[in-house]
Amino acid sequence: MDARARGLLEKWIDSLGRDRRASLYLLLEELCRGMDVSRHNRFGFLRLRAEFETSSELFGCTLEELRDAIADTFGGHPPPVERPPSALEQLRAKVSERGHPDFR
């Protein structure tokens, strides 16, 4: 990312409160990792991704750079945003505790 883009991005991020930055980081992290199908429908996820990609293009950076710039405001470790676990996260926890039903 060039210096002009970094300056614009930092100015925008500085205007955001801590909770807003944490929420944006959570969304960007999920967008960069991939879709949790139990939390989003496919159309909604793709639309959300397109919105963030447009925002990052306006700043002249990638989604990952946008996410990392927000994470940097928390010293690289953004605070977790409280949200209930998704159905997929619940299933993963259950399988990790009890093992997969096909292999019991």
Secondary structure by P-SEA (a helix, b strand, c coil): ccaaaaaaaaaaaaaccaaaaaaaaaaaaaaaaccccccccaaaaaaaaaaaaaaaaaacccaaaaaaaaaaaaccccccccccccaaaaaaaaaaaccccccc
